[in-house]
Amino acid sequence: MRLRALLTPEDRDRGARLGAGALLRLLNRRGAIDEGIADQLRYAVSVMNRGIHGDDVSQEETLEALWIVDRFLSTSRAMP
């Protein structure tokens, strides 16, 4: 997962046990990920979690979540 690649060496052991939401909070607190990006990714994780757990998710929410994740992955490939 690309988010884990943003962890500092000190956080790697702890980060390996964190879920996506907690990982986003840690990275945002550490300044490794911008608040706006973190908010968008938290939304995408929320939509995916709802779907995984059998809650109704609209097609619009699904497409938006996929677009957010795709955009993050595309931009993170360009990161050093």
N, C-alpha and C positions, 0 to 999 in steps of 0.2 A: 504494500500500500504506500503510495507516494507521501501521505501525511507523515508516516513513521520516518521517512527519510529526512524530514525537516527537524527531527528531534536532535538535541545536543547529545553528546556521548553520555553525559550525566543522567539524562532523562531516558535513555534508550531502554534500560531494564524496566523502569516504571511504565514507560509508554507501551511496552509489549503487552501489558495486561489491561490497557485501557480500551474502552469502546470508542467508537468514532466520535460521539458527542464530547466525551471527556477529553479525548485527544485534541479536538478542536479548541476546547477551552484552554488546555495547557499551552498549545502552540500560540494561541492569541495572547495569553498572559505573558509569554516569553518574547513576544514581538516577532515570531517567526511567520505569522500569517496575519494579514490585515483584518480588522474587525468586519468590514463589509464582506469580504470573501468568507470569513468564518460564519457570518450570519446566513449567507446564501447556502453554504454547505450544510449548516445545521438544519435549514429548511429541507434540503434534499434528503438528508439522513432521516428526518422526521417523516417525510412522505414515504420513503422506502420502508421504514420500520412499521408504519401503519399498514402498508400492503403486505409485508411479511407476516404480520400478526393477524391478518384476515379482515382488517377494517376496510371500509370502502375508500377508494382513492379514485378521483376523477381522472379522465384521460388528460385533461389540461394540467393537473398537478403532476401527473407522471411525466408528461413531456417537458414541463418546466424543470423538474428535478433532474431528468436526464440531460437537458441542455446545460444546466448549472455544472453538473459533474463533468460533462464533456468539455466545457469551456475551461474548467479548472485543470483537467488533465492536459489539455492542449497547451495552456499557458505554463503549466509546471514543467513540461518537457523542455521549455526554453530556459528554465532556471538553471543556474550553474550547479 
